[in-house]
Amino acid sequence: MLRWLLVVFLALMLISWLQPFLAKLGFGKLPGDLRFRLFGREWFVPLTSTILLSTVVSLISKIL
């Protein structure tokens, strides 16, 4: 359980560091990525980008 928690934490850190690079590629602006303002704060829910990135990572892991 601790190992999976560590893996998820590291994956989230990696994605947050790569966010500027991924934004240049168009991730975060795909149809299905939600961006809205609530309680004076902007919220971002990247549904489509998350599905696309997880599919790519899954394919890479199956190849290797």
Biopython code that builds the backbone (N, CA, C, O; Angstrom):
import numpy as np
from Bio.PDB.StructureBuilder import StructureBuilder

atoms = [
    (1, "MET", "N", (0.823, -1.192, 0.000)),
    (1, "MET", "CA", (0.000, 0.000, 0.000)),
    (1, "MET", "C", (0.865, 1.252, 0.000)),
    (1, "MET", "O", (0.587, 2.204, -0.729)),
    (2, "LEU", "N", (1.899, 1.252, 0.807)),
    (2, "LEU", "CA", (2.790, 2.403, 0.881)),
    (2, "LEU", "C", (3.523, 2.610, -0.445)),
    (2, "LEU", "O", (3.768, 3.744, -0.855)),
    (3, "ARG", "N", (3.867, 1.515, -1.106)),
    (3, "ARG", "CA", (4.559, 1.609, -2.390)),
    (3, "ARG", "C", (3.676, 2.296, -3.435)),
    (3, "ARG", "O", (4.154, 3.142, -4.190)),
    (4, "TRP", "N", (2.381, 1.932, -3.483)),
    (4, "TRP", "CA", (1.481, 2.555, -4.446)),
    (4, "TRP", "C", (1.256, 4.028, -4.133)),
    (4, "TRP", "O", (1.151, 4.853, -5.040)),
    (5, "LEU", "N", (1.184, 4.351, -2.859)),
    (5, "LEU", "CA", (1.032, 5.745, -2.469)),
    (5, "LEU", "C", (2.233, 6.563, -2.921)),
    (5, "LEU", "O", (2.082, 7.689, -3.394)),
    (6, "LEU", "N", (3.421, 5.997, -2.774)),
    (6, "LEU", "CA", (4.639, 6.662, -3.213)),
    (6, "LEU", "C", (4.658, 6.824, -4.731)),
    (6, "LEU", "O", (5.061, 7.871, -5.236)),
    (7, "VAL", "N", (4.228, 5.804, -5.453)),
    (7, "VAL", "CA", (4.193, 5.867, -6.919)),
    (7, "VAL", "C", (3.217, 6.936, -7.389)),
    (7, "VAL", "O", (3.535, 7.706, -8.295)),
    (8, "VAL", "N", (2.045, 6.994, -6.792)),
    (8, "VAL", "CA", (1.057, 8.009, -7.166)),
    (8, "VAL", "C", (1.581, 9.398, -6.857)),
    (8, "VAL", "O", (1.409, 10.317, -7.658)),
    (9, "PHE", "N", (2.217, 9.567, -5.705)),
    (9, "PHE", "CA", (2.776, 10.872, -5.335)),
    (9, "PHE", "C", (3.846, 11.311, -6.328)),
    (9, "PHE", "O", (3.856, 12.464, -6.761)),
    (10, "LEU", "N", (4.748, 10.396, -6.692)),
    (10, "LEU", "CA", (5.804, 10.735, -7.653)),
    (10, "LEU", "C", (5.234, 11.020, -9.038)),
    (10, "LEU", "O", (5.723, 11.909, -9.734)),
    (11, "ALA", "N", (4.214, 10.284, -9.443)),
    (11, "ALA", "CA", (3.587, 10.530, -10.741)),
    (11, "ALA", "C", (2.928, 11.906, -10.768)),
    (11, "ALA", "O", (3.035, 12.620, -11.766)),
    (12, "LEU", "N", (2.255, 12.283, -9.698)),
    (12, "LEU", "CA", (1.639, 13.608, -9.637)),
    (12, "LEU", "C", (2.687, 14.718, -9.649)),
    (12, "LEU", "O", (2.479, 15.763, -10.266)),
    (13, "MET", "N", (3.803, 14.496, -8.974)),
    (13, "MET", "CA", (4.881, 15.492, -9.008)),
    (13, "MET", "C", (5.448, 15.628, -10.415)),
    (13, "MET", "O", (5.697, 16.741, -10.877)),
    (14, "LEU", "N", (5.651, 14.514, -11.094)),
    (14, "LEU", "CA", (6.185, 14.532, -12.451)),
    (14, "LEU", "C", (5.233, 15.254, -13.396)),
    (14, "LEU", "O", (5.667, 16.065, -14.215)),
    (15, "ILE", "N", (3.953, 14.968, -13.289)),
    (15, "ILE", "CA", (2.971, 15.625, -14.155)),
    (15, "ILE", "C", (2.920, 17.121, -13.868)),
    (15, "ILE", "O", (2.808, 17.919, -14.798)),
    (16, "SER", "N", (3.001, 17.517, -12.599)),
    (16, "SER", "CA", (2.966, 18.948, -12.289)),
    (16, "SER", "C", (4.212, 19.661, -12.806)),
    (16, "SER", "O", (4.135, 20.819, -13.216)),
    (17, "TRP", "N", (5.368, 18.979, -12.792)),
    (17, "TRP", "CA", (6.580, 19.585, -13.343)),
    (17, "TRP", "C", (6.512, 19.686, -14.860)),
    (17, "TRP", "O", (7.038, 20.633, -15.443)),
    (18, "LEU", "N", (5.873, 18.726, -15.496)),
    (18, "LEU", "CA", (5.783, 18.722, -16.958)),
    (18, "LEU", "C", (4.600, 19.528, -17.488)),
    (18, "LEU", "O", (4.424, 19.638, -18.701)),
    (19, "GLN", "N", (3.794, 20.088, -16.600)),
    (19, "GLN", "CA", (2.594, 20.813, -17.015)),
    (19, "GLN", "C", (2.882, 21.933, -18.026)),
    (19, "GLN", "O", (2.140, 22.036, -19.003)),
    (20, "PRO", "N", (3.909, 22.777, -17.857)),
    (20, "PRO", "CA", (4.158, 23.807, -18.870)),
    (20, "PRO", "C", (4.493, 23.217, -20.243)),
    (20, "PRO", "O", (4.048, 23.738, -21.266)),
    (21, "PHE", "N", (5.265, 22.147, -20.271)),
    (21, "PHE", "CA", (5.610, 21.492, -21.539)),
    (21, "PHE", "C", (4.373, 20.840, -22.163)),
    (21, "PHE", "O", (4.162, 20.935, -23.372)),
    (22, "LEU", "N", (3.563, 20.183, -21.341)),
    (22, "LEU", "CA", (2.357, 19.539, -21.861)),
    (22, "LEU", "C", (1.343, 20.567, -22.355)),
    (22, "LEU", "O", (0.607, 20.300, -23.305)),
    (23, "ALA", "N", (1.296, 21.731, -21.726)),
    (23, "ALA", "CA", (0.380, 22.788, -22.175)),
    (23, "ALA", "C", (0.767, 23.292, -23.560)),
    (23, "ALA", "O", (-0.101, 23.643, -24.359)),
    (24, "LYS", "N", (2.071, 23.330, -23.849)),
    (24, "LYS", "CA", (2.514, 23.742, -25.177)),
    (24, "LYS", "C", (2.108, 22.727, -26.245)),
    (24, "LYS", "O", (1.899, 23.084, -27.404)),
    (25, "LEU", "N", (1.999, 21.457, -25.843)),
    (25, "LEU", "CA", (1.582, 20.406, -26.767)),
    (25, "LEU", "C", (0.068, 20.351, -26.938)),
    (25, "LEU", "O", (-0.428, 19.640, -27.813)),
    (26, "GLY", "N", (-0.670, 21.089, -26.118)),
    (26, "GLY", "CA", (-2.122, 21.128, -26.242)),
    (26, "GLY", "C", (-2.860, 20.377, -25.158)),
    (26, "GLY", "O", (-4.090, 20.411, -25.125)),
    (27, "PHE", "N", (-2.153, 19.699, -24.268)),
    (27, "PHE", "CA", (-2.827, 19.016, -23.180)),
    (27, "PHE", "C", (-3.386, 20.046, -22.213)),
    (27, "PHE", "O", (-2.728, 21.038, -21.897)),
    (28, "GLY", "N", (-4.592, 19.808, -21.751)),
    (28, "GLY", "CA", (-5.270, 20.765, -20.879)),
    (28, "GLY", "C", (-6.205, 21.659, -21.645)),
    (28, "GLY", "O", (-6.981, 22.400, -21.041)),
    (29, "LYS", "N", (-6.157, 21.611, -22.965)),
    (29, "LYS", "CA", (-7.049, 22.414, -23.795)),
    (29, "LYS", "C", (-7.869, 21.524, -24.723)),
    (29, "LYS", "O", (-8.448, 21.998, -25.701)),
    (30, "LEU", "N", (-7.914, 20.247, -24.413)),
    (30, "LEU", "CA", (-8.664, 19.299, -25.227)),
    (30, "LEU", "C", (-10.147, 19.384, -24.887)),
    (30, "LEU", "O", (-10.507, 19.817, -23.793)),
    (31, "PRO", "N", (-11.014, 18.972, -25.821)),
    (31, "PRO", "CA", (-12.445, 18.922, -25.483)),
    (31, "PRO", "C", (-12.663, 17.916, -24.360)),
    (31, "PRO", "O", (-12.179, 16.787, -24.438)),
    (32, "GLY", "N", (-13.365, 18.301, -23.349)),
    (32, "GLY", "CA", (-13.587, 17.432, -22.197)),
    (32, "GLY", "C", (-12.770, 17.842, -20.988)),
    (32, "GLY", "O", (-13.014, 17.348, -19.888)),
    (33, "ASP", "N", (-11.808, 18.733, -21.166)),
    (33, "ASP", "CA", (-11.066, 19.297, -20.036)),
    (33, "ASP", "C", (-11.884, 20.459, -19.489)),
    (33, "ASP", "O", (-12.168, 21.421, -20.203)),
    (34, "LEU", "N", (-12.253, 20.365, -18.237)),
    (34, "LEU", "CA", (-13.129, 21.369, -17.641)),
    (34, "LEU", "C", (-12.319, 22.444, -16.936)),
    (34, "LEU", "O", (-11.376, 22.152, -16.200)),
    (35, "ARG", "N", (-12.698, 23.671, -17.169)),
    (35, "ARG", "CA", (-12.072, 24.817, -16.516)),
    (35, "ARG", "C", (-13.214, 25.765, -16.129)),
    (35, "ARG", "O", (-13.957, 26.235, -16.991)),
    (36, "PHE", "N", (-13.347, 26.038, -14.832)),
    (36, "PHE", "CA", (-14.439, 26.895, -14.378)),
    (36, "PHE", "C", (-14.009, 27.685, -13.151)),
    (36, "PHE", "O", (-13.037, 27.343, -12.477)),
    (37, "ARG", "N", (-14.755, 28.745, -12.879)),
    (37, "ARG", "CA", (-14.466, 29.612, -11.743)),
    (37, "ARG", "C", (-15.557, 29.400, -10.694)),
    (37, "ARG", "O", (-16.749, 29.483, -10.989)),
    (38, "LEU", "N", (-15.117, 29.122, -9.451)),
    (38, "LEU", "CA", (-16.048, 28.866, -8.367)),
    (38, "LEU", "C", (-15.455, 29.429, -7.082)),
    (38, "LEU", "O", (-14.295, 29.165, -6.766)),
    (39, "PHE", "N", (-16.231, 30.193, -6.352)),
    (39, "PHE", "CA", (-15.803, 30.817, -5.095)),
    (39, "PHE", "C", (-14.572, 31.703, -5.294)),
    (39, "PHE", "O", (-13.708, 31.762, -4.419)),
    (40, "GLY", "N", (-14.485, 32.386, -6.426)),
    (40, "GLY", "CA", (-13.381, 33.299, -6.682)),
    (40, "GLY", "C", (-12.073, 32.618, -7.042)),
    (40, "GLY", "O", (-11.022, 33.259, -7.055)),
    (41, "ARG", "N", (-12.128, 31.336, -7.331)),
    (41, "ARG", "CA", (-10.920, 30.590, -7.674)),
    (41, "ARG", "C", (-11.169, 29.817, -8.955)),
    (41, "ARG", "O", (-12.269, 29.316, -9.189)),
    (42, "GLU", "N", (-10.146, 29.724, -9.777)),
    (42, "GLU", "CA", (-10.283, 28.982, -11.028)),
    (42, "GLU", "C", (-9.935, 27.517, -10.786)),
    (42, "GLU", "O", (-8.878, 27.204, -10.238)),
    (43, "TRP", "N", (-10.827, 26.627, -11.196)),
    (43, "TRP", "CA", (-10.645, 25.186, -11.028)),
    (43, "TRP", "C", (-10.409, 24.562, -12.392)),
    (43, "TRP", "O", (-10.982, 25.000, -13.390)),
    (44, "PHE", "N", (-9.579, 23.554, -12.433)),
    (44, "PHE", "CA", (-9.219, 22.881, -13.674)),
    (44, "PHE", "C", (-9.304, 21.378, -13.462)),
    (44, "PHE", "O", (-8.639, 20.831, -12.583)),
    (45, "VAL", "N", (-10.125, 20.709, -14.271)),
    (45, "VAL", "CA", (-10.296, 19.258, -14.186)),
    (45, "VAL", "C", (-9.971, 18.674, -15.562)),
    (45, "VAL", "O", (-10.817, 18.709, -16.456)),
    (46, "PRO", "N", (-8.755, 18.136, -15.749)),
    (46, "PRO", "CA", (-8.339, 17.655, -17.075)),
    (46, "PRO", "C", (-8.767, 16.204, -17.337)),
    (46, "PRO", "O", (-7.935, 15.298, -17.304)),
    (47, "LEU", "N", (-10.048, 15.987, -17.593)),
    (47, "LEU", "CA", (-10.552, 14.627, -17.789)),
    (47, "LEU", "C", (-9.977, 13.977, -19.047)),
    (47, "LEU", "O", (-9.410, 12.886, -18.976)),
    (48, "THR", "N", (-10.118, 14.630, -20.179)),
    (48, "THR", "CA", (-9.659, 14.052, -21.436)),
    (48, "THR", "C", (-8.146, 13.909, -21.471)),
    (48, "THR", "O", (-7.635, 12.899, -21.955)),
    (49, "SER", "N", (-7.433, 14.886, -20.975)),
    (49, "SER", "CA", (-5.971, 14.811, -20.950)),
    (49, "SER", "C", (-5.496, 13.667, -20.074)),
    (49, "SER", "O", (-4.522, 12.994, -20.411)),
    (50, "THR", "N", (-6.170, 13.435, -18.950)),
    (50, "THR", "CA", (-5.797, 12.345, -18.058)),
    (50, "THR", "C", (-6.014, 10.993, -18.723)),
    (50, "THR", "O", (-5.167, 10.106, -18.620)),
    (51, "ILE", "N", (-7.139, 10.833, -19.402)),
    (51, "ILE", "CA", (-7.418, 9.573, -20.097)),
    (51, "ILE", "C", (-6.407, 9.342, -21.206)),
    (51, "ILE", "O", (-5.916, 8.226, -21.376)),
    (52, "LEU", "N", (-6.093, 10.378, -21.958)),
    (52, "LEU", "CA", (-5.128, 10.251, -23.050)),
    (52, "LEU", "C", (-3.736, 9.906, -22.527)),
    (52, "LEU", "O", (-3.079, 9.016, -23.067)),
    (53, "LEU", "N", (-3.281, 10.592, -21.492)),
    (53, "LEU", "CA", (-1.957, 10.310, -20.926)),
    (53, "LEU", "C", (-1.885, 8.907, -20.308)),
    (53, "LEU", "O", (-0.865, 8.231, -20.439)),
    (54, "SER", "N", (-2.944, 8.468, -19.646)),
    (54, "SER", "CA", (-2.922, 7.126, -19.057)),
    (54, "SER", "C", (-2.927, 6.049, -20.133)),
    (54, "SER", "O", (-2.333, 4.988, -19.945)),
    (55, "THR", "N", (-3.590, 6.306, -21.258)),
    (55, "THR", "CA", (-3.564, 5.360, -22.374)),
    (55, "THR", "C", (-2.160, 5.261, -22.970)),
    (55, "THR", "O", (-1.684, 4.168, -23.276)),
    (56, "VAL", "N", (-1.512, 6.392, -23.129)),
    (56, "VAL", "CA", (-0.139, 6.395, -23.675)),
    (56, "VAL", "C", (0.808, 5.672, -22.736)),
    (56, "VAL", "O", (1.621, 4.864, -23.185)),
    (57, "VAL", "N", (0.720, 5.943, -21.446)),
    (57, "VAL", "CA", (1.595, 5.285, -20.480)),
    (57, "VAL", "C", (1.312, 3.791, -20.435)),
    (57, "VAL", "O", (2.241, 2.995, -20.301)),
    (58, "SER", "N", (0.066, 3.401, -20.541)),
    (58, "SER", "CA", (-0.301, 1.989, -20.552)),
    (58, "SER", "C", (0.272, 1.280, -21.775)),
    (58, "SER", "O", (0.791, 0.168, -21.667)),
    (59, "LEU", "N", (0.179, 1.917, -22.928)),
    (59, "LEU", "CA", (0.746, 1.321, -24.145)),
    (59, "LEU", "C", (2.264, 1.196, -24.060)),
    (59, "LEU", "O", (2.834, 0.196, -24.498)),
    (60, "ILE", "N", (2.910, 2.202, -23.502)),
    (60, "ILE", "CA", (4.365, 2.149, -23.347)),
    (60, "ILE", "C", (4.760, 1.040, -22.382)),
    (60, "ILE", "O", (5.748, 0.344, -22.615)),
    (61, "SER", "N", (4.007, 0.865, -21.308)),
    (61, "SER", "CA", (4.349, -0.177, -20.339)),
    (61, "SER", "C", (4.119, -1.567, -20.920)),
    (61, "SER", "O", (4.842, -2.500, -20.570)),
    (62, "LYS", "N", (3.138, -1.731, -21.792)),
    (62, "LYS", "CA", (2.902, -3.037, -22.416)),
    (62, "LYS", "C", (3.990, -3.365, -23.434)),
    (62, "LYS", "O", (4.364, -4.527, -23.590)),
    (63, "ILE", "N", (4.502, -2.345, -24.128)),
    (63, "ILE", "CA", (5.559, -2.558, -25.113)),
    (63, "ILE", "C", (6.853, -2.956, -24.421)),
    (63, "ILE", "O", (7.549, -3.869, -24.867)),
    (64, "LEU", "N", (7.173, -2.267, -23.326)),
    (64, "LEU", "CA", (8.411, -2.544, -22.609)),
    (64, "LEU", "C", (8.201, -3.717, -21.701)),
    (64, "LEU", "O", (9.124, -4.125, -20.996)),
]
sb = StructureBuilder()
sb.init_structure("model")
sb.init_model(0)
sb.init_chain("A")
sb.init_seg("    ")
for serial, (resi, resn, name, xyz) in enumerate(atoms, 1):
    if name == "N":
        sb.init_residue(resn, " ", resi, " ")
    sb.init_atom(name, np.array(xyz, "f"), 0.0, 1.0, " ", f" {name:<3s}", serial, name[0])
structure = sb.get_structure()
